[in-house]
């Protein structure tokens, strides 16, 4: 095997586990296109893997398979590294569902390169501007114990960039978070999967996308509360969503629809009015909803909605 084979995803990353929720994940940034498709691997109830430097991509799925077969993170890492003739140019970090962590930085990873393994997380970096990058990541992660796992990992990426980051600059970033225990439904177990493929400030953009993701979480909770006829919870979540993402018309629109369907037309009309003024297509769509059962109001109320601030 050519030990220099693989994609050159020189980068900085963090693998981590939240001991309270059990959630696990990977966050990464690199001056390389679509870094998340190469470096980040995680499976609910199993663990998370970051494979980087001259990447051996198979370390991702193989590492998870070893964890799922009962190996600990240190055991899985040892098995992968010992079987690889190119170990000197690899960088690898693994965390398992019990919180055990292990990392490897090959002797021929391009400086500055190194890693720090700590309780429930590991930070690792190669081809950095300075050797202060991964210590800054570790300190940032430790300094935000009250944040959710995703936000803590993004804080670590921000700290890396503030410390100089990748010597080549910035291009892509990714954030992947899975449940601590599997539900048996992979589409529900992957809690966050965000990627910035090509951007001048990928960490900044990733942080923005995470906020948008949180806004949509509130929207979903609001819809669930409406179904349960819990108006207080519904309104709380809809307002939280709109606060996080104030320029999104769709959030305001479906909030208004939900209010109208519950008979709260006076509260719904100002939202409909704002949406219609900014984009008339939403008024056109509103006329189509009753026939499909998505807007359950009387004809009189429908005309009030359609006539909002014409």
N, C-alpha and C positions, 0 to 999 in steps of 0.2 A: 504493500500500500504506500502511495506517495504521502508522506507525513505532512507535506505542505498543501495537500488538497483541502478544499473547503472554502467557504465564503469568508471574506475578510471583514467580519463584523466586529471590528475593534470598537470598544464601547465601555460604558459604565452601566451597572445594573444593581438591583437589590432583589433578593428573594426573602420573603418574610411570612410569618404566621402570627395572627392575633390570638393570644392565649385565651381571651375571653369569648370570642365568637368561634374560634377554630378556623376562620377564613385564612386562606393562603394565597400568595400571589407573587408576581414578578413585575417589576417596572424597569424600563431600559430606555436609553437614548444613545444614538450613534450618528456619526457622519457617514451613514450608509443607508441606501434606500430600503424601506420596508423592514426595519430591524426586527419588528415584532414577529414577522413570519419566520424568522430564523432563530432568534435567541430564546423566546418565551414559551414555556411549556408548563402546564399545570392540570391536575385532575382532582376533583372533589374527593375527599376522604383518603387521598393518596399522598400528594405532595406537589412541589413546584421545582422547576429546573431552569437555570439560566446557562446556556452554552454559548461561548463567545471567543474572541480573539480570532485565530484561524479556525473557524467554527467546524466542529464535527456535529452536524445537525442531528445525527442519529442518537447522540447523547440525550436528547430530549425525550423521545418516545421510549428509548431503551432504559433511561433512568427511571421513568415513571413505571415501566413494566417491572423493574427490579424492586421498587418500593411496593408495588401492588402484590408482588410475590412474597413479601415479608421482610425484605432487607431494610435496614435502617439507612438514613441518608449517608452516614460515613461508609457503610458497607457498600452501598450502591456506587458511590463516587469512586471508592477504591477499585471496584470491579471494572468500571468503565476506563479509568485512567491506566490501570495495569494492562488492559488489553489493547491499548492504543500506542502504536509506534510514534505517533505525533504528539505525545503528551507534553513535550517541551514547549509547543506553540499553542497549547490549549489553555483556556480558562473556563472553569466550570464551578457552579454552585448548586447545591441541592438542599432542600428542606423537606422533612416528612411530616405526616399528620400528627405526630407526637411532639413536634417541635425540635427534633434533632437536626443539626445543621452541619454541613461540611463544604469546603471549598478548596480549589486547586488553582494555582497560578503557575504555569510552566516557566521554566528558567529562560526560555527564549521568547516569551511574550515581550512585545516592544515596550520599552520604558516610556513614561513611568507606568509601572504596573504593580498591582498588589491586591490584597483582599483583607477584610476583617470579619471574623466569625464571632458572633455574640449570641446572647440568648434569644432564640426565636427569629434570628435574621442573619443574613450575610450580605456585605457589600463588596463589590469587586469591580476593578477597572483596569484597562490597559490602553496604551498609546495616549496617555493623558498629558496635559500641559505640565502638571506638577504632581508631586507625590502627596499633596494635601487633599486631593479630590476624594478618595474613598474614606479617609478619616472624617472629612466634612460631612459625607453622606451618613456615616454611622452616628455622628453627633446630632445631626438633624433628625434622624429617625428616633433616637433616644429622647430627644427634647420635645416630642409631641405625643406623649402617651395617651392623651385624651382624644385624639383624632381617630376616625375610622381607618382601617388598614390602608385603603386606597389613598386617602389623603396623606397619610404618613409616608407612604412610598413616594408619592409625588414630591413631598417636601424634601426627601432625600435627593431626588433628581435635581430639584432647584438648587440645593446646596452644592451639588457636584458642578453644576454650570457656573455658579457664583465663584467657585474655587478654580475655575479655568477650564474644566471639562476636557473634552476630546481635543487634542492638539490641532486636528484638522478643521474643527468647527462643528456645526450642527446640521442635521438633516431629518432624522425620523425618531419617533419615540412610540412606546407602547405601554399599556397597562392591562394586566390580566389578573383577575381575582376569582377564586372558586370557593365553594362551601367547604367547611371543615369535614362535614359528613355528606356522603352522597345520598340523594333522594332516589337514585335509579333513573332519573330523567336528566340527561346531560344538558339539555337546553335550559333547565332550571338551575342546574348546579354551577353553571358559568355565570357568575353574578355581574362581572364587568369585563368587557373585552373591547378596549379602545385602541385605535392605532392612528398615528399621524405619519403618513408614508413619506412625505416630501414637503418640508416647510423650513422657512428661515429661522423660526423660533419654535421648534417642536415641543419643548417642555411647556412653554407658555400656552401653546395650543392644546396640549394634552390636559393641562389644568382646566382650561375653559371647557373642553369636552366633558370632563368629569363633572363640572358644575351643571352642564346641560343634562347629563345622565341623572344626576340627583334630582333635577327638576322633574324629569319624566317619572322618576320613582314616586315623587309626590303626586303626580297626575294619576298614576295607577292606583295609589292608595285612596285618592279622592274618589275615583270611579268605584272602587270596592266599597267605600263607605256609603256612597249613594245607593248602591245595590242593597246595602244593609239598612237603609233608611236612617243613617246616622249623619244628619245634616251638619252638625257641629264639626265632626271629624272631616267630612267632605270639604267644607268651606275652608277649614284650616289648611288642608293639604293643597287645595287649588290655589289659595293665596300664596302659600309657600312656593309652589311651582312657578307662579307668575313673578314672584320676587326674584327668584334665581334666574329666570329667563324672561325678562319683561318685554322683549321685542318679538316674542313668538306669538303670532296671531292664533295659531291652532289651539294653543293652550287656553287662551281666552274664549275661543269659540266653543270648544267642547264643554268648558266650564258653564258657559251660558246655556248650552243645550241641556246640560244636566239640571241646572236650576229650573229651566222652563218645564222640563218633564216632571219635576216635583211640585209644580204649581207656584214657583217663586218667580213669576214673570217680571214683577217690578225690579227685582234684583238682577234678572237676566238682561233686560232691555238695554241698560247702559253698556254692557259688554258687547252685545250684538251690534249696537250703534258704532262703537269704536272699531270693531272688526270690519263692518261694512264700509265705513268711511275710508279705511286704509286699503281695502281690497274688495271691490264689488262682487268678485266671483263667489265670495262666501255667501252673499245674499242669494245669488242664483242657486247655489247648492242647497241652501236652506229650504227652498221651495220643493226640492226633491226628497227631502228626508221623511216627511210623513208617510208617503207611499211605501217606504221600505221599513217603517216601524221604528226609525231612529229618533223621530221627534213626535211625541204623543201629546199634542195640544189641540184645542178646538180650532175650527176654521177662523173664528173671530180672533183668537190669540195669535194664530199664524199670521194673519194680516197685520196685527200690531207689530209682530217681530219683523216682518218684511218691510214694513213702513218706518222702521226705526230711523229717524233723522234722514229721510229722503230729501 
